Amino acid sequence: MGEKQHSNLKLITASHIDLLASVVGSKEAAVKSMVYSYKHGFSGFAAMLSVDQAKMIAELPGVVHVTRNQLHSLQTTRSWDYLGLSTHSPSNLLHKAKNGDGIIIGFFDSGISLSQSQ
């Protein structure tokens, strides 16, 4: 898990199911317990597991990290208002910046380099 070993998305998901099946007992049970297969930026999966099953997976070769899912509360469904950028207020930053008119925002994603993060 972690760095993708190849770019065949079906094989990546199949490898997740195989690894999970080795702990839950069968491919059918693995498919039922898998919530999501991460296969684009890195290789990993989310699954419904018992504490003991999670510990077993954590000890398998090639597994980088196992973590418990966390429940987060929704802060807002109105991001503009939450950030103080309501279009209804003539004195806020959004109004002063002419609603972003003439501003260009660039984003360059250089990816994840595991060798540089260690």
C-alpha positions as semicolon CSV with decimal commas, in nm:
position;residue;x (nm);y (nm);z (nm)
1;M;0,000;0,000;0,000
2;G;0,110;0,359;-0,033
3;E;0,295;0,413;-0,357
4;K;0,120;0,275;-0,664
5;Q;0,303;-0,024;-0,810
6;H;0,142;0,010;-1,155
7;S;-0,125;0,210;-1,336
8;N;-0,383;-0,063;-1,404
9;L;-0,671;0,054;-1,183
10;K;-0,852;-0,281;-1,190
11;L;-0,538;-0,462;-1,071
12;I;-0,490;-0,209;-0,792
13;T;-0,844;-0,264;-0,664
14;A;-0,804;-0,642;-0,703
15;S;-0,487;-0,628;-0,491
16;H;-0,681;-0,437;-0,222
17;I;-0,954;-0,702;-0,224
18;D;-0,698;-0,984;-0,205
19;L;-0,521;-0,825;0,091
20;L;-0,850;-0,761;0,267
21;A;-0,971;-1,116;0,191
22;S;-0,665;-1,258;0,364
23;V;-0,796;-1,102;0,686
24;V;-1,176;-1,122;0,655
25;G;-1,182;-1,477;0,515
26;S;-1,309;-1,451;0,158
27;K;-1,321;-1,225;-0,147
28;E;-1,699;-1,193;-0,103
29;A;-1,656;-1,069;0,254
30;A;-1,375;-0,837;0,140
31;V;-1,595;-0,680;-0,128
32;K;-1,875;-0,629;0,128
33;S;-1,644;-0,468;0,384
34;M;-1,458;-0,241;0,140
35;V;-1,585;0,117;0,145
36;Y;-1,349;0,269;-0,113
37;S;-1,040;0,176;-0,311
38;Y;-0,791;0,462;-0,347
39;K;-0,604;0,400;-0,671
40;H;-0,521;0,729;-0,839
41;G;-0,282;0,934;-0,624
42;F;-0,172;0,643;-0,405
43;S;-0,268;0,285;-0,333
44;G;-0,491;0,213;-0,034
45;F;-0,846;0,140;0,074
46;A;-1,108;0,216;0,335
47;A;-1,295;-0,078;0,485
48;M;-1,529;-0,168;0,769
49;L;-1,315;-0,379;1,003
50;S;-1,304;-0,493;1,363
51;V;-1,019;-0,370;1,579
52;D;-0,855;-0,713;1,556
53;Q;-0,885;-0,719;1,176
54;A;-0,731;-0,371;1,151
55;K;-0,439;-0,488;1,369
56;M;-0,389;-0,791;1,144
57;I;-0,379;-0,574;0,831
58;A;-0,137;-0,331;0,997
59;E;0,109;-0,618;1,046
60;L;0,102;-0,736;0,684
61;P;0,409;-0,669;0,465
62;G;0,369;-0,365;0,242
63;V;0,107;-0,195;0,462
64;V;0,225;0,157;0,539
65;H;-0,037;0,270;0,789
66;V;-0,377;0,177;0,927
67;T;-0,589;0,443;1,092
68;R;-0,938;0,457;1,233
69;N;-1,188;0,677;1,051
70;Q;-1,285;0,997;1,229
71;L;-1,625;1,159;1,227
72;H;-1,610;1,532;1,155
73;S;-1,897;1,771;1,215
74;L;-2,008;1,992;0,932
75;Q;-1,899;2,351;0,995
76;T;-2,108;2,516;0,726
77;T;-2,285;2,470;0,399
78;R;-2,234;2,837;0,316
79;S;-1,860;2,888;0,272
80;W;-1,886;3,253;0,165
81;D;-2,069;3,349;0,486
82;Y;-1,847;3,127;0,703
83;L;-1,537;3,305;0,570
84;G;-1,695;3,647;0,613
85;L;-1,724;3,697;0,238
86;S;-2,100;3,737;0,206
87;T;-2,202;3,913;-0,113
88;H;-2,464;4,103;0,089
89;S;-2,210;4,313;0,281
90;P;-2,053;4,607;0,091
91;S;-1,771;4,638;0,347
92;N;-1,613;4,294;0,330
93;L;-1,299;4,176;0,152
94;L;-1,490;4,013;-0,133
95;H;-1,659;4,342;-0,218
96;K;-1,333;4,538;-0,182
97;A;-1,160;4,292;-0,419
98;K;-1,435;4,343;-0,678
99;N;-1,548;3,979;-0,630
100;G;-1,213;3,860;-0,766
101;D;-1,247;4,041;-1,098
102;G;-0,909;4,049;-1,274
103;I;-0,744;3,801;-1,037
104;I;-0,579;3,488;-1,173
105;I;-0,512;3,202;-0,935
106;G;-0,269;2,932;-1,041
107;F;-0,224;2,597;-0,874
108;F;0,066;2,367;-0,951
109;D;0,042;2,018;-0,802
110;S;0,385;1,859;-0,806
111;G;0,252;1,535;-0,657
112;I;0,371;1,338;-0,359
113;S;0,729;1,228;-0,330
114;L;0,764;0,971;-0,053
115;S;1,143;0,996;-0,066
116;Q;1,129;1,367;0,017
117;S;0,873;1,334;0,296
118;Q;1,071;1,081;0,498
